[in-house]
Amino acid sequence: MLINGGWSKRGALVCNVASALTFLLGGIVAYVASFSVNVDFLVPFAAGNFLYIGASDLVPEVNKHRDMTVNLVHLGAFVASVALMWMIRVVLSH
């Protein structure tokens, strides 16, 4: 996405590595915080962020396709993934 947005390959790589390192830092901070603070809200918060990214950034790209079969496959994959998350929640709550 960065390269398509006009970034150089080197700049895109450096930005991706830098953003990936924040994952490690965030994981360490969450692990240390889990000993003194309830961090149960972090998993649904992260899932919500991924759903937002999918809905706001990726869905408009899918809508550029004029082939209805491609759009239906993408819609089916999205609905199946939401249903899978719901089923996992139901199974784990019992």
N, C-alpha and C positions, 0 to 999 in steps of 0.2 A: 504494500500500500504506500509506503514511504517513497519507494522508487517511482511508482506511478504518479505520486504527488510532486515529483520534480527533485527529490533528494538524490544526491550521488550515492553510489553503492557503498562507499566507505562511510559516509555520514549516516546512512540508514543502518549499517552494521553497528557502528559505535552507539547509536541511539538505542538499538535493540538490546545490545549487551548491557548498557547502563540501566535500561528499564528492567531487564531480567535480574540484575543484581538487587533491585529493590524487593523482589520476591523473597530472596534469601534473608535480607534484613527484616522484612515484615514477618517472616516465619519465626525468626529468632525472637523478635520483640513479642509476638503473640505467645510463644512458648514460655518465655520468662514471665509475661503478665498472667498466664494461666494459673500460676501458683498463688496469686493474690486477688485476682479479679475473675468473675464469671465471664468467660469468652464464648459462651454457647451461641450468641447472636452472630458470630463471625461467619459461620457456614451459610446460613440463609442470606446474609448480607452479600457474600461473594457470589452465591447463585443468582441473586437478584441483579448484581452488576453484569454478570455474563448474559442474562436474559435481556437486559437493557442494551448491551452492546449488539447483541444479535438483532434486536428489533430496530434499533436506530441506525446502525451502520450497514448491516448485511442485507436486510430485507429490501431496502431501496435498490441495491445492486441486483437482487434477484428479479425485481419487478422490471428491469430493463429488458429481460428476455421476453420475446414475443411468442415463443413456443409454449403453449399452455401445458403440455406434458411436463416440461422442465419445472414450471411453476407448481404444478400439482405434486411432483416428487418432493420439492423443497418444503411445501406446506405439510405434506405427509410426514416428512422427517422431523419437522418442528413439532407437530402435534404428538408424534410418537415419543419424542424426547421429553416433552412436558408430562405425558402420561407415565413414562418410565420413572420420572422424578416423583410423581404422586404415588405410584405403586411402591417405590422404595420407602417413602415416608410412611405409608400405611403398614407395610411389613415390619419396619423397625419400631413403630409405635406400639406394637402388640407384644 
